[in-house]
Amino acid sequence: RNMALVKVSRNLLRRHPKFKSQERNNSSLVTTSFQDEGQIALITLNNPGKLNALTEPMGDELTEQVHQLKTNKDLRAAILTGAGKAFSAGGDLDWLLARHRDTPENNFEIMLKFYNRFLVMRELPV
């Protein structure tokens, strides 16, 4: 299988006739739709009001969806994108600012778990 992890504009995908959604798996913060007979998963970070800022709950939902996708033998590509006008603003600033009140050791562990939630995309066998 070819390695394919791409962030792209949703508008570009909507204009292409092959990218009509066939199936949807939705949660509040992450949505997944399938195109091209289930061979392409379009995973969307879905919190446009906060420019898709990364949060622990969003990371948990992304992790859950990726684990489900790993069992899809027809999957050839996964595209990660963001709803609204931004892919992602990065980590949620309110949460990140609150981290400074913790000990460096505990902060290290928490931040490592936080970022690993989003690096889960690397586990997809595409």
N, C-alpha and C positions, 0 to 999 in steps of 0.2 A: 504494500500500500504506500501511496505517496504521502509525505508529510504535508499537511495542509491545515494551518492554523492562521487565519487571516482576520483582521478587523476591517470591516468595510462599511460604507454608508448604506443605511437601509434604503435610501431613495434609489440608489443604483440597483439594488436587488429587486425592488418593486417594479422597475421599468423593464426588467428582463422577463420574457414570457416563460422561461423554464423554471423560474423561481416562485411559482404559485404554491402557496402552502397547502400541503396535503393532510397534515396532522399537527396537533398542537398539544404541548404539555406545559401548562401554565401554573405559576405560583405568583405570589404578589411581587417579588423582587427580581425574579429571573423567569424568562419565558423561553421555551424551545419549540421551534417549528421545524418541519421536515419538508424538503423540496427534492425534486428530481427522483421521484419514486423512493423516498426514504434514504437516499444516499448522501444527502447533505443536511446537516443539522445547523440551524441558525439559532444561536443562543444569544439572547438579548438581556443585558442588564437593564432593569426596568424601574428606575427611580429618577425620572427626568427632572422632577422638581428640585432635586439636590444634585443635578448633573451626574447622576449615577455614581455618587460617591460610595466608595467601598465600605461596607459595614460587616460586622460579624454575622448578622442574620442573612445578608445577601451572600456572603461566602459559604454559609451552611447550605443555602438553597442551590448555589452553583455546584458545590461538592456533590450534593444528592443527585442533581441532574446529570453530572458527568459520570457518576457511578452507574446510573441507568443507561447512559449512552455506551458505556464500555461493553455492554452485553449485545449491542446491535451489530450483528455480523455484516449487515449491508452498508454500514456507514463508511463513506470514503473521504468525507471532509467535514470539518466543524468550523463554523465561522462565529467569532465572538464579536458582538457589536453592542452599542448602547442606544436606548430609546431617547428620543428628543434630539436636542442640538449638540450633545456631547457624547463621546464614547464613555469617558469617565473622568471625573475631576481628581481621581486618586483616592486616598484614604479620607474618610469622613473627619473633618477638622475638629468637630466637637469631641468625638471619641479620642482622636489623637492627642488633643490638648489635655484631656483628662488623664492620659497615660503618664504625664510628667509628675504626678503626685505619688507614683508607685516607686518601689525600690528598683534599682537597675537590673538586678537579677530576675525579679518577677516580671518586669517589663520585657526583658529579653525573651522569656518563655512565651508570654502572651503575644508579643509581636511576631514571633516565629510561627506560632499557630495561626495567627491572623493571615499572614502572607501565604502560608501553605494552602489555605482555603482557596486562594485564587490561582495558585500555581498548579492546582489539580488539573487544569486543561492539558498539561504535559502528559497526563496519564492516558489520554485518548490514543488508541492505536491507529491514528490516521496521519 
